[in-house]
Every structure is written in structure tokens, then in C-alpha cells.
Amino acid sequence: MRNGDRQDFTIVEVLIGFGHRENWQRPLIETANPANPANQYADRLIIDWRAYCGAYDRAPYMSEWAIR
């Protein structure tokens, strides 16, 4: 990520700084945790993933030579 010009360098440094902050990590982990009884996201993700996989498998551009 660090092989861009000066403007790219600034953006990378901002992203790295954000990644090192800890105030967003715990809420994200709690939201994604399927063991959390208040979590509806994990169930919705599974439903959406299955719908996506089914649609992908039925896509007209798929053929016997496509890599799965």
C-alpha cells in the first residue's frame, strides 16, 4: 500500500491510523458475533449468502469450464 505518490501516502496513513484505533473494533465484533442473542445480522447474512450462491450457480454466464 505504501508505493504510491504523496497523496496516496496520506490516505494510507489515515487508514492505518483508523485501523489502530480501538473504539470501533469492539462494537463491530459484538455486532458480528452469532452467539449474541440480540444479533440478527448473522442469521440475515446466512440467508443472503445462500440466496447469492443459488443465484450465482444459476447465472447464464456459468458453464462447464467456469472455475468454481
N, C-alpha and C positions, 0 to 999 in steps of 0.2 A: 504494500500500500504506500510505501514511502518513496516511490520512484517517480513522482510527478513534479510539476513546477511548484512555485511558491504558494499559489492559491490552493492547489491540491494538498500541499503540506498542511496548511492551516485547517482545512476541512478534516483531514486525517487526525490532527492533534485534538480537535474538538470531539470527534467520535471516540478517540482513545480516552479522553478525559471523562466523557459520559459513561463509558464502559467501566471505568474505575470507581465512579460514584456508587454508593451503596443504597441510596434512598429509593431506587426504582426496582431493585432486584427482589427483595422480599415480597412486595405486592404481586409481582409477576409470577413468582414461584407459587405463592398461595392461590392465585387465580388459576394456574395450570394444574394444580395438584388434584388428581382424581379422588384422593382419599378425603378431601374436604367436602363435607356434606352439603355445603352451600354452593358447591361448584356445579354449574350447569354447562360449563364450557367443554368439559371432557366428553360428556355424552353427545353434545351437539357436534363436536369435532369428529367423533366416530361416525355419526350419521352422515355428515357431509363428506367424509373421506370415502365411505362406502358408495355414496352416490357418484362421486367423482370417478372412482375406479370403474364402476359399472358403465358410466358414460364414456370413459376413455377406451374401455375394451370394445364398446360398440361403435366407436368412431369410424366413419367411412374411409379415412386415410390409413387405417391399420391394415396390414396384410401379413401374409405368412412370413415375409422376410424381415418384418419390423422386429427390432430388439426389444424384449420386454424386461 
